Every structure is written in structure tokens, then in C-alpha cells.
């Protein structure tokens, strides 16, 4: 009988340990590890890209990752991930947070939790200027368009262009090249990216145009594991402090403002995504 009671006690003790481990969240993981691992793309200028001079990965979302790391008083480790790997890497625990052009969608919000928005992105379509019959995204019905594989741009094209035939690529350069090589009739991506590509193409032999209106508009947030409320609240507190202190505006101006190639005006706040 005593042996049976001891076995039960040992079993209950083991269950308590396992329950504590299961409840341990990102804040505890980061503290135990001594570093903060942020997943980002590394191929999406100006959000995360390799500086051609220093070879370091820099950008708007890299600075966001650094802010979170600083708030936790630990070093930042960047992990470069592919677009289609963003949610699997987060759910699998291989990164603590994803800051990687992560547009909000109802489907993604069922898998992960989103922080407050840190960018709002109109998604548009780039077409060849020579294709005069293409005046709006609706004109691409039943045609082939390119997009980055696993991106919200791909999902938006499927949803908003009737009978569209998406051709997907690992990165934006491949998707844009497909347009230049006439393999597709349009390239769906964020307006920010398309503005830069349009400027670059104007210097060559294949000018392009951006079709209006926007295909859809999406807020971007940072991804946190589902149900990790303590860490989500911590991240949102950092974002709220950035908004109230003016750091959010400074960050925007540094990477996207009037002194950059994008010359954008910030017309949104770091606040809860209203899905």
C-alpha cells in the first residue's frame, strides 16, 4: 500500500513538472537561454535585408526585433527564414517571434497571435507598361500573375482576381523577373516594393506600371505563439511605448520617410489590428 502511495505521489510530481514545463512561455525561454531569437526574411528591403557595405542584416523590422531584445535585456539573434516557413518556424519553437512582412489574415490568426500593427501595406499589381489593355487588377481575370510563395499577396491574388493562375517564387526577385520575361501578366506584392521596382525599371528597356486600385490592404504585425499571453502583452507594451515616445515615427522616417527612396508619409499608428 505504501509503495502504491509513493508511486502515485511520484506520478503526480511528474505531472506537475510536465504541467509547469507546458505552461512555460517565451519570456521564460528567453531568460533561460540568455538571448532573443527573432525570425525575419533578410530579403525584403527596407524591412530586413543585407547591407551591401557591411553584409549585416538591417532594416525596419530588424530594428523592431532589437527593441524587443533590449526590453528583455538580452542579445538579439536573427534567424533568416523563408516566407512559407514563417508560421512553422514560430509554432515549432525555433524562433521566439516572427517579424517578417507578416500580413494579418483570419486563417493565420487561427494559428498564431498577432502583435499590434507596425505597418499597413496596400497590396497592388505591377504590369508591363506596354500592356495597355491592363488598367486595373480586374483586367487580369483568368490570366497568370506571379507572387512570393506562401505570401498574403499570393492569397490575395487567388481571392480577389477571378480565375487567376498564380505562378509563385521563393523571393520577390524571381517573381519580378517572371514579369520581365513575359511569363506572367502581373506581379502582386506590397505597394512599397512595387514603387521601388517601378523606379528601377524606368532606367531600363522594360518600364512597368502599378495598376489601381489596390487589390487589398493589410496590416502587418509580429507573430507570437498562440496563447502566449504574457509575451504578447510584453511585445505590445514595447510597441505602445514606441508610439507614445515618438520612436515609432523616428523608425518609420529612418527606413520609409521623406529622406529615403520611398518618401512615404506615415498615416497609421502602432495599435491593435482590427481584423
C-alpha distance (Angstrom), angle and dihedral (degrees) to the residues before:
residue distance angle dihedral
X1 . . .
X2 3.80 . .
X3 3.80 89.5 .
X4 3.80 89.8 51.8
X5 3.81 91.6 50.6
X6 3.80 91.3 48.3
X7 3.80 90.2 50.5
X8 3.80 90.9 50.4
X9 3.80 91.0 48.9
X10 3.78 91.2 49.1
X11 3.78 90.0 48.7
X12 3.80 92.4 49.8
X13 3.79 89.5 48.1
X14 3.77 90.7 53.0
X15 3.81 91.2 49.0
X16 3.81 90.0 51.3
X17 3.81 90.9 52.3
X18 3.79 91.3 48.1
X19 3.81 91.7 47.3
X20 3.81 90.9 51.1
X21 3.81 90.6 49.3
X22 3.79 91.1 48.5
X23 3.80 90.8 51.9
X24 3.79 93.9 47.8
X25 3.79 107.7 112.3
X26 3.76 138.6 -162.9
X27 3.81 94.3 -79.6
X28 3.80 90.3 58.8
X29 3.81 92.2 43.1
X30 3.80 92.6 52.4
X31 3.79 92.4 46.9
X32 3.81 92.1 50.2
X33 3.81 93.3 45.2
X34 3.78 96.1 43.4
X35 3.80 96.0 -136.0
X36 3.80 139.8 69.6
X37 3.83 116.8 -125.3
X38 3.79 114.1 -153.7
X39 3.80 121.8 -173.3
X40 3.80 115.2 -141.8
X41 3.80 137.3 157.5
X42 3.80 105.1 -117.4
X43 3.81 89.8 -159.5
X44 3.81 102.1 71.5
X45 3.80 113.0 88.4
X46 3.01 125.9 -130.7
X47 3.82 93.9 14.9
X48 3.80 99.6 52.5
X49 3.79 123.5 -12.5
X50 3.78 142.3 133.1
X51 3.78 114.8 -86.7
X52 3.83 104.7 -127.4
X53 3.81 91.8 -142.0
X54 3.80 103.1 43.2
X55 3.85 98.6 22.5
X56 3.80 87.0 -136.8
X57 3.81 119.3 134.2
X58 3.80 108.3 -111.5
X59 3.77 139.5 161.4
X60 3.79 149.1 105.3
X61 3.81 95.2 -58.0
X62 3.80 92.6 41.1
X63 3.80 88.0 58.0
X64 3.82 88.1 49.5
X65 3.80 89.4 54.4
X66 3.79 90.0 49.5
X67 3.81 90.7 52.6
X68 3.81 90.4 54.6
X69 3.81 91.9 46.9
X70 3.82 91.1 49.6
X71 3.80 90.5 50.8
X72 3.81 88.4 55.3
X73 3.83 93.2 45.9
X74 3.81 93.0 -126.1
X75 3.83 134.8 111.2
X76 3.81 119.6 -91.9
X77 3.80 121.8 -118.8
X78 3.80 116.5 -169.3
X79 3.78 119.0 -150.2
X80 3.80 114.9 -164.8
X81 3.79 112.3 -139.3
X82 3.80 136.9 177.4
X83 3.80 120.7 -110.6
X84 3.81 93.5 -110.1
X85 3.83 90.9 48.4
X86 3.81 97.2 55.7
X87 3.80 98.6 96.8
X88 3.83 96.8 34.2
X89 3.83 90.6 52.1
X90 3.81 90.5 50.7
X91 3.80 97.0 44.8
X92 3.80 90.5 44.9
X93 3.81 90.7 56.8
X94 3.79 94.8 -119.6
X95 3.82 91.3 123.5
X96 3.80 130.1 30.2
X97 3.79 95.4 -142.5
X98 3.80 138.1 2.3
X99 3.82 119.6 -132.2
X100 3.78 100.0 170.0
X101 3.81 116.5 124.8
X102 3.79 87.2 -70.9
X103 3.78 107.3 178.1
X104 3.80 117.7 -160.1
X105 3.79 118.2 -110.5
X106 3.83 131.8 162.5
X107 3.81 90.1 -118.3
X108 3.81 94.1 53.4
X109 3.81 91.6 43.3
X110 3.80 88.4 61.8
X111 3.81 89.8 58.6
X112 3.81 102.8 38.7
X113 3.80 141.2 12.4
X114 3.79 120.8 -109.1
X115 3.76 127.2 -140.1
X116 3.79 121.8 -138.5
X117 3.80 111.6 -63.9
X118 3.80 117.3 -89.2
X119 3.81 97.6 179.6
X120 3.79 138.0 20.0
X121 3.78 115.7 -148.4
X122 3.82 128.9 -164.9
X123 3.82 106.9 -149.3
X124 3.80 112.6 -143.3
X125 3.80 141.3 167.3
X126 3.79 127.0 -108.4
X127 3.82 117.8 -151.0
X128 3.79 136.6 174.0
X129 3.79 112.3 -87.8
X130 3.79 89.2 -134.8
X131 3.82 90.9 63.3
X132 3.81 93.9 83.8
X133 3.81 92.8 170.7
X134 3.80 89.6 68.7
X135 3.79 108.8 83.1
X136 3.82 103.8 144.5
X137 3.81 137.8 13.1
X138 3.82 88.8 -98.7
X139 3.81 88.7 67.9
X140 3.82 89.1 67.1
X141 3.82 93.5 67.1
X142 3.80 109.6 138.3
X143 3.80 92.8 7.7
X144 3.79 134.4 110.2
X145 3.80 121.8 -96.9
X146 3.81 132.0 175.9
X147 3.80 128.4 -129.9
X148 3.77 139.7 159.5
X149 3.80 110.3 -82.4
X150 3.81 113.5 -102.0
X151 3.80 93.5 8.3
X152 3.78 127.4 132.2
X153 3.80 85.5 -118.1
X154 3.80 88.8 65.3
X155 3.81 91.1 46.6
X156 3.81 91.3 46.8
X157 3.80 92.2 51.0
X158 3.80 91.4 52.0
X159 3.79 91.4 47.6
X160 3.81 101.7 41.0
X161 3.82 106.1 33.0
X162 3.83 112.7 66.0
X163 3.82 115.0 -122.3
X164 3.79 91.9 -9.9
X165 3.81 119.2 171.5
X166 3.83 107.7 -143.0
X167 3.81 120.0 -155.5
X168 3.81 107.7 -164.0
X169 3.79 132.3 -156.0
X170 3.78 137.0 -170.7
X171 3.82 93.9 -117.1
X172 3.84 140.3 14.1
X173 3.82 94.5 -104.3
X174 3.81 91.0 62.2
X175 3.80 92.1 47.2
X176 3.82 91.9 49.4
X177 3.80 92.2 46.9
X178 3.81 89.2 54.9
X179 3.81 88.5 58.2
X180 3.80 92.3 48.6
X181 3.80 90.9 48.9
X182 3.82 90.7 50.4
X183 3.81 93.1 -118.1
X184 3.81 88.4 127.1
X185 3.80 135.5 24.9
X186 3.80 96.0 -137.1
X187 3.82 143.4 15.7
X188 3.82 117.7 -142.2
X189 3.81 117.6 -151.6
X190 3.79 143.8 120.1
X191 3.78 115.6 -52.6
X192 3.80 88.8 -122.1
X193 3.79 92.4 61.3
X194 3.80 93.9 42.1
X195 3.81 93.3 52.0
X196 3.80 90.4 57.4
X197 3.81 93.4 45.2
X198 3.80 90.2 49.0
X199 3.80 90.2 53.1
X200 3.80 92.1 49.0
X201 3.81 93.2 47.0
X202 3.81 91.6 51.6
X203 3.79 88.0 70.7
X204 3.82 92.8 55.8
X205 3.79 139.2 54.9
X206 3.82 97.6 -88.3
X207 3.82 109.9 61.7
X208 3.80 117.1 -171.6
X209 3.79 137.1 -158.9
X210 3.80 135.6 -148.7
X211 3.78 114.1 -123.0
X212 3.80 117.8 -134.4
X213 2.96 142.0 -107.6
X214 3.79 108.4 40.8
X215 3.79 114.3 -98.3
X216 3.82 88.4 -134.9
X217 3.81 139.7 -34.2
X218 3.79 121.9 -121.0
X219 3.80 134.4 -173.7
X220 3.81 116.4 -136.2
X221 3.77 122.3 -140.8
X222 3.78 136.5 168.0
X223 3.78 117.5 -97.5
X224 3.82 122.9 -119.6
X225 3.80 127.5 179.2
X226 3.80 112.9 -88.7
X227 3.78 113.1 -90.7
X228 3.83 96.3 9.6
X229 3.80 90.7 129.8
X230 3.81 97.6 163.2
X231 3.80 93.4 55.9
X232 3.81 93.3 40.9
X233 3.81 90.0 53.5
X234 3.80 90.4 48.7
X235 3.82 92.4 51.8
X236 3.81 91.9 47.0
X237 3.80 90.4 49.6
X238 3.82 89.5 55.0
X239 3.82 90.1 50.0
X240 3.82 92.3 47.7
X241 3.80 90.5 51.2
X242 3.81 90.3 49.8
X243 3.80 90.2 52.8
X244 3.80 95.5 47.5
X245 3.82 94.5 43.6
X246 3.79 95.6 49.3
X247 3.81 92.8 -114.6
X248 3.81 90.6 117.6
X249 3.81 90.7 59.5
X250 3.81 91.9 45.3
X251 3.78 90.9 51.9
X252 3.80 91.5 49.1
X253 3.80 92.3 48.5
X254 3.82 91.4 48.4
X255 3.80 94.8 57.4
X256 3.81 106.7 18.4
X257 3.80 109.4 16.4
X258 3.78 136.1 104.8
X259 3.81 94.6 -70.8
X260 3.81 92.2 56.6
X261 3.79 132.8 75.5
X262 3.82 89.1 -100.9
X263 3.82 99.2 54.2
X264 3.79 92.9 -163.9
X265 3.79 128.2 167.7
X266 3.80 116.9 -137.0
X267 3.81 110.7 -123.8
X268 3.80 100.3 164.8
X269 3.80 138.0 65.5
X270 3.78 135.3 -133.5
X271 3.80 95.6 -100.7
X272 3.77 143.4 125.6
X273 3.79 115.5 -55.0
X274 3.78 109.6 -112.4
X275 3.78 99.8 -147.4
